[in-house]
Amino acid sequence: MNTTKNVENLINSIRKMYEEEKQRIINDAKNYRENIIETYKKRGESEGEQIAKDIIEKAKQKSNLIIQKEISEAQLKSDWIILEKKEEIFQDFIDKALEEFYKPDLLDKTKELLHTLILRGIVSLNVDKCEIVANGKTLSMIDVGALGNKLKDLGIKVKLSSRKDEKIGEGAILEAHGGDARVDCTIRGLLERDKDWIKNWLDGKMFKESELA
């Protein structure tokens, strides 16, 4: 009886130890599992946050690029509009200057300007014979004899002649004998040659930096 009792006690003790060990193993496994889950959960959240940050950053970069592109395009467009406006003003300036060319009260100054342009053109051509080509109205203001005398005073020997061409605008075209070389002495040509200076001057008159900012 005692032996049987002792065996049962032993069995119960072993069973208890087994149950405790089993529970410890189960608890350890649960703790390990929870730790693993928590670790990966944190890592997942961290990775998730990083992915979210990356997405946001990429979105920001993309939006910034789009904004920069739009700003650049808007800037280019505004620059182009300003450039077109400047060109319009420049062409208008030339037109206004040409309107003044034949005004009666300015004829003396116009004649002086014409002679200066022609003399400068003849010197630059550096030829023995030169033909002055201009429309009838302009030719009436050009004193070929006076120009020849002025050239002699400068020590330049050139045989001058003139020819009417109504297609020539205000001013004259100088052609070397045989037409091998020519110089544009029209007022439009003069203004076109100095257009960068004129445009800069017009910018100062028409466009202020504060208005373009």
PASEBA-1860 file (N, C-alpha, C; in nm, 3 decimals):
! residues 213
1> MNTTKNVE> 0.084/-0.119/0.000/0.000/0.000/0.000/0.087/0.123/0.000 ~ 0.181/0.121/0.093/0.273/0.234/0.099/0.352/0.247/-0.029 ~ 0.385/0.127/-0.080/0.464/0.129/-0.204/0.383/0.189/-0.316 ~ 0.257/0.149/-0.322/0.168/0.201/-0.426/0.152/0.353/-0.409 ~ 0.137/0.393/-0.283/0.120/0.535/-0.252/0.244/0.612/-0.294 ~ 0.359/0.554/-0.261/0.485/0.621/-0.296/0.500/0.634/-0.447 ~ 0.457/0.530/-0.517/0.465/0.533/-0.665/0.374/0.642/-0.720 ~ 0.253/0.651/-0.665/0.158/0.753/-0.711/0.212/0.894/-0.683
9> NLINSIRK> 0.273/0.908/-0.563/0.331/1.039/-0.528/0.445/1.075/-0.624 ~ 0.523/0.973/-0.655/0.635/0.995/-0.747/0.584/1.036/-0.886 ~ 0.478/0.958/-0.926/0.419/0.989/-1.058/0.363/1.131/-1.059 ~ 0.294/1.167/-0.953/0.235/1.302/-0.944/0.343/1.409/-0.940 ~ 0.450/1.375/-0.867/0.561/1.471/-0.860/0.627/1.490/-0.997 ~ 0.647/1.376/-1.065/0.706/1.383/-1.200/0.612/1.458/-1.294 ~ 0.481/1.424/-1.279/0.383/1.491/-1.364/0.384/1.641/-1.339 ~ 0.397/1.677/-1.210/0.398/1.819/-1.176/0.521/1.888/-1.236
17> MYEEEKQR> 0.634/1.819/-1.219/0.759/1.872/-1.275/0.746/1.885/-1.427 ~ 0.685/1.782/-1.486/0.666/1.783/-1.630/0.576/1.898/-1.671 ~ 0.465/1.914/-1.593/0.371/2.021/-1.624/0.438/2.158/-1.608 ~ 0.519/2.171/-1.502/0.589/2.298/-1.478/0.692/2.327/-1.591 ~ 0.764/2.216/-1.626/0.861/2.231/-1.733/0.793/2.263/-1.866 ~ 0.681/2.191/-1.885/0.604/2.216/-2.007/0.554/2.361/-2.011 ~ 0.505/2.409/-1.897/0.454/2.545/-1.889/0.565/2.647/-1.910 ~ 0.685/2.612/-1.851/0.799/2.702/-1.869/0.839/2.710/-2.016
25> IINDAKNY> 0.839/2.591/-2.079/0.874/2.587/-2.221/0.772/2.665/-2.303 ~ 0.646/2.644/-2.266/0.539/2.716/-2.338/0.552/2.865/-2.315 ~ 0.577/2.902/-2.188/0.591/3.045/-2.156/0.712/3.106/-2.228 ~ 0.822/3.030/-2.228/0.942/3.078/-2.298/0.913/3.097/-2.447 ~ 0.841/2.997/-2.500/0.807/3.003/-2.642/0.717/3.123/-2.669 ~ 0.620/3.143/-2.580/0.531/3.259/-2.597/0.609/3.389/-2.590 ~ 0.697/3.395/-2.484/0.777/3.518/-2.470/0.866/3.541/-2.593 ~ 0.928/3.433/-2.640/1.014/3.443/-2.758/0.934/3.490/-2.878
33> RENIIETY> 0.816/3.426/-2.892/0.729/3.462/-3.006/0.688/3.608/-2.997 ~ 0.649/3.650/-2.877/0.607/3.789/-2.859/0.722/3.886/-2.884 ~ 0.841/3.844/-2.836/0.960/3.928/-2.859/0.989/3.939/-3.009 ~ 0.980/3.822/-3.074/1.003/3.822/-3.220/0.900/3.910/-3.290 ~ 0.774/3.892/-3.252/0.667/3.972/-3.313/0.689/4.119/-3.287 ~ 0.723/4.152/-3.161/0.745/4.292/-3.124/0.864/4.350/-3.200 ~ 0.971/4.269/-3.209/1.092/4.313/-3.281/1.060/4.343/-3.427 ~ 0.992/4.247/-3.491/0.959/4.265/-3.633/0.853/4.372/-3.653
41> KKRGESEG> 0.767/4.382/-3.550/0.665/4.487/-3.558/0.732/4.623/-3.556 ~ 0.827/4.640/-3.462/0.901/4.766/-3.455/0.980/4.790/-3.583 ~ 1.045/4.681/-3.629/1.123/4.692/-3.751/1.032/4.725/-3.869 ~ 0.918/4.659/-3.867/0.821/4.685/-3.974/0.771/4.827/-3.971 ~ 0.744/4.877/-3.851/0.701/5.015/-3.838/0.811/5.110/-3.882 ~ 0.934/5.075/-3.838/1.048/5.158/-3.876/1.067/5.159/-4.027 ~ 1.061/5.036/-4.085/1.073/5.027/-4.230/0.956/5.096/-4.299 ~ 0.840/5.079/-4.238/0.720/5.143/-4.292/0.732/5.295/-4.287
49> EQIAKDII> 0.783/5.344/-4.172/0.802/5.488/-4.159/0.905/5.539/-4.261 ~ 1.014/5.460/-4.277/1.118/5.498/-4.372/1.064/5.499/-4.514 ~ 0.985/5.395/-4.545/0.923/5.387/-4.679/0.832/5.507/-4.700 ~ 0.753/5.536/-4.595/0.662/5.651/-4.603/0.742/5.780/-4.622 ~ 0.853/5.792/-4.546/0.938/5.910/-4.560/0.996/5.919/-4.701 ~ 1.040/5.802/-4.751/1.096/5.798/-4.887/0.993/5.840/-4.990 ~ 0.871/5.788/-4.972/0.763/5.822/-5.065/0.734/5.971/-5.060 ~ 0.727/6.023/-4.935/0.700/6.167/-4.917/0.812/6.249/-4.978
57> EKAKQKSN> 0.938/6.204/-4.952/1.054/6.277/-5.004/1.054/6.277/-5.156 ~ 1.026/6.157/-5.213/1.020/6.147/-5.359/0.907/6.233/-5.415 ~ 0.796/6.233/-5.343/0.683/6.317/-5.385/0.720/6.464/-5.379 ~ 0.793/6.498/-5.270/0.838/6.637/-5.257/0.933/6.674/-5.370 ~ 1.030/6.582/-5.394/1.126/6.606/-5.503/1.054/6.622/-5.636 ~ 0.958/6.531/-5.658/0.883/6.536/-5.784/0.804/6.665/-5.793 ~ 0.738/6.702/-5.684/0.658/6.825/-5.684/0.748/6.947/-5.701 ~ 0.869/6.941/-5.636/0.963/7.051/-5.650/1.010/7.065/-5.794
65> LIIQKEIS> 1.036/6.949/-5.857/1.077/6.950/-5.997/0.968/7.010/-6.085 ~ 0.844/6.968/-6.056/0.729/7.019/-6.132/0.717/7.170/-6.111 ~ 0.730/7.212/-5.984/0.721/7.355/-5.951/0.834/7.432/-6.020 ~ 0.959/7.374/-6.009/1.072/7.440/-6.074/1.051/7.450/-6.224 ~ 0.997/7.341/-6.281/0.972/7.339/-6.425/0.870/7.446/-6.462 ~ 0.763/7.453/-6.381/0.659/7.552/-6.407/0.714/7.693/-6.391 ~ 0.795/7.712/-6.286/0.855/7.843/-6.262/0.948/7.879/-6.377 ~ 1.032/7.779/-6.417/1.125/7.802/-6.528/1.050/7.838/-6.655
73> EAQLKSDW> 0.943/7.761/-6.682/0.864/7.788/-6.802/0.798/7.926/-6.795 ~ 0.748/7.959/-6.676/0.686/8.091/-6.657/0.789/8.201/-6.672 ~ 0.911/8.176/-6.615/1.019/8.274/-6.627/1.060/8.293/-6.772 ~ 1.074/8.178/-6.842/1.110/8.185/-6.984/1.004/8.261/-7.063 ~ 0.879/8.230/-7.030/0.769/8.297/-7.101/0.771/8.447/-7.074 ~ 0.791/8.482/-6.947/0.793/8.625/-6.912/0.913/8.695/-6.976 ~ 1.030/8.623/-6.975/1.149/8.680/-7.040/1.124/8.701/-7.189 ~ 1.056/8.601/-7.250/1.028/8.610/-7.393/0.933/8.726/-7.423
81> IILEKKEE> 0.832/8.741/-7.336/0.735/8.851/-7.352/0.808/8.985/-7.342 ~ 0.897/8.997/-7.241/0.974/9.120/-7.222/1.062/9.145/-7.343 ~ 1.127/9.037/-7.392/1.214/9.049/-7.509/1.135/9.095/-7.631 ~ 1.017/9.035/-7.649/0.932/9.076/-7.762/0.891/9.222/-7.748 ~ 0.858/9.261/-7.623/0.817/9.399/-7.598/0.932/9.495/-7.628 ~ 1.052/9.456/-7.587/1.169/9.539/-7.614/1.192/9.553/-7.764 ~ 1.173/9.442/-7.835/1.193/9.445/-7.981/1.088/9.535/-8.046 ~ 0.964/9.527/-7.996/0.856/9.614/-8.048/0.892/9.761/-8.026
89> IFQDFIDK> 0.941/9.790/-7.904/0.977/9.928/-7.871/1.092/9.975/-7.958 ~ 1.190/9.886/-7.980/1.305/9.919/-8.065/1.260/9.950/-8.208 ~ 1.174/9.863/-8.263/1.125/9.884/-8.400/1.042/10.012/-8.407 ~ 0.964/10.037/-8.301/0.885/10.160/-8.296/0.977/10.283/-8.290 ~ 1.086/10.269/-8.214/1.185/10.376/-8.204/1.244/10.407/-8.342 ~ 1.279/10.302/-8.417/1.334/10.320/-8.552/1.231/10.388/-8.643 ~ 1.107/10.338/-8.635/1.001/10.397/-8.718/0.983/10.546/-8.688 ~ 0.985/10.579/-8.559/0.970/10.719/-8.519/1.089/10.801/-8.568
97> ALEEFYKP> 1.210/10.743/-8.559/1.330/10.814/-8.605/1.324/10.838/-8.755 ~ 1.274/10.740/-8.829/1.264/10.753/-8.974/1.157/10.855/-9.014 ~ 1.053/10.865/-8.932/0.948/10.964/-8.959/1.005/11.106/-8.950 ~ 1.106/11.122/-8.865/1.167/11.254/-8.845/1.263/11.292/-8.957 ~ 1.305/11.190/-9.034/1.415/11.207/-9.130/1.393/11.321/-9.228 ~ 1.273/11.331/-9.286/1.248/11.430/-9.392/1.173/11.553/-9.343 ~ 1.160/11.569/-9.211/1.088/11.687/-9.161/1.163/11.814/-9.199 ~ 1.093/11.913/-9.251/1.157/12.037/-9.300/1.251/12.102/-9.200
105> DLLDKTKE> 1.210/12.104/-9.072/1.292/12.174/-8.973/1.417/12.095/-8.934 ~ 1.427/11.970/-8.983/1.544/11.888/-8.950/1.632/11.858/-9.071 ~ 1.598/11.916/-9.187/1.669/11.883/-9.311/1.819/11.913/-9.304 ~ 1.856/12.023/-9.240/1.999/12.056/-9.229/2.073/11.949/-9.149 ~ 2.013/11.908/-9.038/2.075/11.804/-8.956/2.077/11.671/-9.031 ~ 1.969/11.643/-9.105/1.962/11.520/-9.183/2.072/11.517/-9.289 ~ 2.091/11.629/-9.358/2.195/11.639/-9.461/2.334/11.618/-9.399 ~ 2.355/11.680/-9.284/2.483/11.665/-9.214/2.508/11.520/-9.175
113> LLHTLILR> 2.403/11.456/-9.122/2.414/11.316/-9.084/2.444/11.228/-9.205 ~ 2.372/11.253/-9.316/2.393/11.176/-9.438/2.537/11.186/-9.487 ~ 2.589/11.309/-9.494/2.727/11.330/-9.539/2.827/11.260/-9.449 ~ 2.802/11.265/-9.316/2.892/11.199/-9.220/2.892/11.049/-9.243 ~ 2.771/10.991/-9.259/2.760/10.846/-9.283/2.828/10.805/-9.413 ~ 2.806/10.884/-9.517/2.864/10.851/-9.647/3.016/10.862/-9.644 ~ 3.067/10.967/-9.585/3.212/10.984/-9.573/3.275/10.866/-9.498 ~ 3.212/10.830/-9.387/3.262/10.718/-9.307/3.257/10.589/-9.389
121> GIVSLNVD> 3.149/10.571/-9.465/3.134/10.452/-9.548/3.238/10.444/-9.658 ~ 3.266/10.558/-9.722/3.365/10.562/-9.831/3.504/10.527/-9.778 ~ 3.537/10.583/-9.661/3.667/10.554/-9.599/3.679/10.404/-9.569 ~ 3.571/10.344/-9.519/3.576/10.201/-9.485/3.585/10.112/-9.609 ~ 3.527/10.159/-9.722/3.534/10.082/-9.847/3.677/10.078/-9.902 ~ 3.747/10.193/-9.890/3.886/10.201/-9.937/3.899/10.160/-10.085 ~ 3.823/10.231/-10.171/3.825/10.202/-10.316/3.853/10.330/-10.395 ~ 3.882/10.312/-10.525/3.910/10.428/-10.613/3.783/10.491/-10.668
129> KCEIVANG> 3.680/10.407/-10.687/3.554/10.455/-10.743/3.438/10.408/-10.655 ~ 3.345/10.499/-10.630/3.233/10.464/-10.543/3.105/10.530/-10.594 ~ 2.998/10.453/-10.592/2.868/10.505/-10.636/2.775/10.517/-10.516 ~ 2.713/10.634/-10.506/2.616/10.658/-10.399/2.477/10.629/-10.454 ~ 2.408/10.531/-10.395/2.276/10.490/-10.441/2.172/10.531/-10.338 ~ 2.073/10.605/-10.380/1.970/10.652/-10.286/1.843/10.683/-10.362 ~ 1.733/10.702/-10.287/1.609/10.741/-10.354/1.617/10.890/-10.392 ~ 1.524/10.932/-10.478/1.529/11.068/-10.530/1.529/11.174/-10.424
137> KTLSMIDV> 1.447/11.157/-10.322/1.435/11.257/-10.216/1.566/11.271/-10.139 ~ 1.631/11.158/-10.115/1.758/11.161/-10.042/1.870/11.217/-10.129 ~ 1.869/11.176/-10.258/1.973/11.226/-10.349/1.974/11.378/-10.358 ~ 1.853/11.436/-10.346/1.844/11.582/-10.354/1.915/11.650/-10.237 ~ 1.941/11.577/-10.130/2.009/11.633/-10.012/2.159/11.602/-10.011 ~ 2.203/11.518/-10.103/2.344/11.479/-10.105/2.421/11.566/-10.205 ~ 2.520/11.634/-10.157/2.606/11.720/-10.241/2.733/11.639/-10.273 ~ 2.730/11.573/-10.390/2.842/11.487/-10.428/2.972/11.568/-10.440
145> GALGNKLK> 2.962/11.691/-10.494/3.080/11.777/-10.508/3.142/11.811/-10.375 ~ 3.058/11.847/-10.278/3.107/11.882/-10.144/3.172/11.762/-10.077 ~ 3.113/11.644/-10.100/3.170/11.521/-10.044/3.309/11.494/-10.103 ~ 3.319/11.514/-10.237/3.448/11.494/-10.304/3.555/11.586/-10.249 ~ 3.519/11.713/-10.227/3.614/11.810/-10.172/3.658/11.773/-10.030 ~ 3.562/11.725/-9.952/3.593/11.684/-9.815/3.690/11.567/-9.815 ~ 3.669/11.473/-9.909/3.757/11.357/-9.920/3.899/11.400/-9.960 ~ 3.907/11.498/-10.050/4.038/11.551/-10.091/4.110/11.613/-9.972
153> DLGIKVKL> 4.032/11.686/-9.890/4.091/11.748/-9.771/4.148/11.641/-9.676 ~ 4.085/11.524/-9.679/4.130/11.414/-9.594/4.242/11.334/-9.659 ~ 4.276/11.371/-9.783/4.382/11.300/-9.853/4.336/11.172/-9.917 ~ 4.205/11.161/-9.940/4.150/11.039/-9.999/4.103/11.068/-10.142 ~ 4.157/10.994/-10.236/4.120/11.012/-10.377/4.019/10.906/-10.418 ~ 3.899/10.951/-10.441/3.792/10.861/-10.481/3.706/10.931/-10.586 ~ 3.676/10.860/-10.691/3.585/10.914/-10.793/3.442/10.879/-10.753 ~ 3.362/10.981/-10.725/3.225/10.960/-10.679/3.124/10.976/-10.791
161> SSRKDEKI> 3.019/10.895/-10.784/2.906/10.908/-10.875/2.780/10.876/-10.795 ~ 2.664/10.903/-10.853/2.539/10.876/-10.781/2.437/10.810/-10.874 ~ 2.346/10.735/-10.813/2.242/10.666/-10.890/2.114/10.662/-10.808 ~ 2.003/10.686/-10.876/1.874/10.685/-10.805/1.815/10.545/-10.802 ~ 1.766/10.507/-10.685/1.697/10.378/-10.668/1.589/10.400/-10.562 ~ 1.464/10.401/-10.607/1.354/10.432/-10.514/1.329/10.321/-10.412 ~ 1.394/10.206/-10.430/1.376/10.096/-10.332/1.460/10.120/-10.207 ~ 1.556/10.212/-10.217/1.640/10.243/-10.100/1.560/10.331/-10.004
169> GEGAILEA> 1.570/10.300/-9.877/1.497/10.378/-9.777/1.568/10.508/-9.746 ~ 1.548/10.558/-9.624/1.608/10.683/-9.583/1.759/10.664/-9.568 ~ 1.838/10.741/-9.641/1.982/10.725/-9.636/2.033/10.678/-9.771 ~ 2.145/10.608/-9.772/2.204/10.569/-9.900/2.281/10.438/-9.886 ~ 2.306/10.377/-10.002/2.392/10.260/-10.010/2.515/10.300/-10.091 ~ 2.632/10.266/-10.041/2.755/10.294/-10.114/2.803/10.166/-10.180 ~ 2.829/10.175/-10.310/2.877/10.057/-10.381/3.012/10.086/-10.444 ~ 3.104/9.994/-10.425/3.234/10.006/-10.490/3.214/9.984/-10.640
177> HGGDARVD> 3.306/10.036/-10.719/3.296/10.020/-10.865/3.287/9.871/-10.900 ~ 3.185/9.835/-10.976/3.164/9.696/-11.014/3.076/9.620/-10.916 ~ 3.041/9.687/-10.806/2.951/9.625/-10.709/3.012/9.514/-10.626 ~ 3.148/9.511/-10.619/3.215/9.405/-10.542/3.197/9.422/-10.392 ~ 3.178/9.544/-10.347/3.160/9.571/-10.204/3.058/9.682/-10.187 ~ 2.991/9.679/-10.072/2.890/9.784/-10.046/2.884/9.814/-9.897 ~ 2.840/9.934/-9.867/2.823/9.976/-9.728/2.682/10.033/-9.713 ~ 2.613/9.986/-9.612/2.478/10.034/-9.585/2.486/10.164/-9.505
185> CTIRGLLE> 2.451/10.273/-9.569/2.450/10.403/-9.500/2.308/10.454/-9.482 ~ 2.212/10.362/-9.482/2.073/10.403/-9.456/2.059/10.429/-9.306 ~ 1.962/10.509/-9.272/1.938/10.539/-9.131/1.897/10.412/-9.057 ~ 1.815/10.330/-9.122/1.774/10.203/-9.060/1.897/10.115/-9.037 ~ 1.986/10.113/-9.137/2.108/10.035/-9.122/2.193/10.085/-9.007 ~ 2.202/10.219/-8.996/2.278/10.279/-8.887/2.219/10.240/-8.752 ~ 2.088/10.251/-8.741/2.021/10.218/-8.615/2.033/10.069/-8.584 ~ 2.022/9.985/-8.688/2.035/9.841/-8.669/2.175/9.806/-8.619
193> RDKDWIKN> 2.277/9.874/-8.675/2.415/9.846/-8.632/2.436/9.882/-8.486 ~ 2.368/9.987/-8.441/2.382/10.032/-8.303/2.266/9.986/-8.216 ~ 2.198/9.880/-8.259/2.075/9.842/-8.189/2.099/9.796/-8.045 ~ 2.214/9.733/-8.018/2.241/9.689/-7.881/2.250/9.809/-7.787 ~ 2.321/9.912/-7.832/2.331/10.034/-7.750/2.194/10.098/-7.735 ~ 2.120/10.106/-7.847/1.987/10.170/-7.845/1.894/10.092/-7.752 ~ 1.899/9.957/-7.761/1.812/9.875/-7.676/1.847/9.894/-7.529 ~ 1.976/9.899/-7.498/2.017/9.923/-7.359/1.968/10.060/-7.312
201> WLDGKMFK> 1.978/10.158/-7.400/1.930/10.292/-7.367/1.779/10.290/-7.347 ~ 1.709/10.219/-7.434/1.564/10.209/-7.422/1.524/10.135/-7.295 ~ 1.603/10.032/-7.259/1.576/9.958/-7.135/1.575/10.052/-7.016 ~ 1.674/10.140/-7.014/1.683/10.236/-6.905/1.566/10.332/-6.901 ~ 1.510/10.361/-7.020/1.398/10.453/-7.028/1.264/10.383/-7.004 ~ 1.252/10.260/-7.056/1.122/10.192/-7.057/1.106/10.086/-6.949 ~ 1.218/10.019/-6.914/1.210/9.910/-6.818/1.297/9.937/-6.698 ~ 1.237/9.930/-6.579/1.313/9.945/-6.456/1.333/9.806/-6.397
209> ESELA> 1.451/9.787/-6.334/1.482/9.655/-6.279/1.374/9.608/-6.181 ~ 1.322/9.701/-6.100/1.219/9.664/-6.001/1.094/9.612/-6.068 ~ 1.067/9.659/-6.188/0.947/9.617/-6.259/0.965/9.480/-6.323 ~ 1.091/9.442/-6.347/1.118/9.313/-6.410/1.143/9.204/-6.308 ~ 1.159/9.240/-6.180/1.191/9.140/-6.077/1.069/9.053/-6.050
END
